[in-house]
Amino acid sequence: MFRNDKRKRKTIFDVFDEIFYEFFEDLERELQEFQKYLSRTAYRGIQEAEKKEFKGPIVYGFRITIGPDGVPRIEEFGNVRKVGRKPEIAEEMEPLVDVVDEGDSVRVIAELPGVDKEDIELEAVDKTLIIRAKGKHRSYYKEVELPARVDIDSAKARYRNGVLEVVLKKVEKTGKGRKIKVE
């Protein structure tokens, strides 16, 4: 009449436990495969760099941010670049850069450790700030896209403790027209 059944009836919580357990197992497996892939890729890049007799550090990093439009952005820095399917190690590093829109001005902050103030060259063209630095042991290069047109003559730059800070005033767009004298 009554069965002595030791099977337990599943609840909704048991189902969620199984789903989460499977999800995290899959995630762990994918991360391990990705780590193996990165190890193989980096090892090949180092082997090729040794063939070219490259001297200096091998640096790679990335930062993920959410832009004002809500879209995630991945910014890479260092001297490892992807060329085709292979990594390539360049002698110039790409510095980590922050661009801050401050209303009437734009502030650019770049990390350039290992160079002197005299080694840094800045050039502003239209909506782009070009940063070059060539020190005894390190070189940097980065083209920074600015959020607005800037007044190049208003630029002020300061370098202290490996951090470069550049402040550029925005060019104001006025809706008013300007009279032009006809000669």
QUISULNOR-V394613 format. One record per run of one state. SS is the DSSP state (H for helix, E for strand, L for the rest). FROM is the first residue (numbers start at 1). LEN is the number of residues. Records with the same first field share a line. If there is no record, write none. Layout:
BEGIN
SS = FROM-LEN  FROM-LEN
END
This chain:
BEGIN
L = 1-11  52-8  67-5  84-2  95-2  102-3  112-5  126-2  135-4  146-4  161-2  171-13
H = 12-40  117-3
E = 60-7  72-12  86-9  97-5  105-7  120-6  128-7  139-7  150-11  163-8
END
